[in-house]
Amino acid sequence: MSGRIARGPSLVDQAIESLRGEIEQGVWPVGEKIPTEPELVEALGVGRNSLREAIRALVHAGLLETRQGDGTYVTATSDLAGAVRRRVGRAQLLEIFELRRALEVEAARLAALRRTDADLAALERLLAAREAASHLSDLGEFIELDVALHRAIVDAAHNALLTELYDDFATSLRDAVGSTAGAGTTEDQVHAHDALVAAIRAGDAIAAQAETAVFLDQLIDELSA
């Protein structure tokens, strides 16, 4: 009888899967530096060359980023997240807001149908914090809270895949919101999402969709002008 001998995974493959597992499980969160090369060699039981190849593979996949003289950082939690992050990073501002519209209009509809009391409490808390930041003229904090509010609406949709896609998009969204915010906040901006949260609270999916679409269509029109 003849045939090829089945081979197990290489040391490089084992290292890739071990590193990927730590990233996916959140042991090393996005933005955090992974352990040093000597620490990883000891922890994984592989040689330096195998480890370096594994890190290069994950850098290519978009999960890691090597910063010369500083170390290696986590940039995404999955291959999909890495691909989305790279692609969105090359997108034009108008494209980002058009994608935002597609995601958030559906998220608002689902949130109105599926939100829990805990979801509503989170939305109310973020609305209040967002308004407080505007009164303190803290534009950076206002932008962070604005993005957090939209993220909370996506959470309230209770669709895990939608949440994952939105998370991969959030960094570019934060930058995009900052670029369109102007020098400060107006009363209209501060209260722009009051009716949306009210629609979600009332379980009115049509109104939640409409409020989201009107707000984002106005931004898109301004960018297209």
Buried (B, 14 or more C-beta within 10 A) or exposed (E): EEEEEEEEEEBBBBBBEBBBEBBEEEEBEBEEEBBEBEEBBEEBEBEEEBBBBBBBBBBEBBBBBBEEEEEBBBBBBBEBBBBBBEBBEEBEBEBBBBBBBEBBBBBBBBBBBBBEEEBBEBBEBBBEBBBBBBEEEBBEBBBBBBBBBBBBBBBBBBBEEBBBBBBBBBBBBBBBBBEEBEEEBEEEBBEBBEBBBBBBBEEBBEBBBBBBBEBBEEBBEEBEE
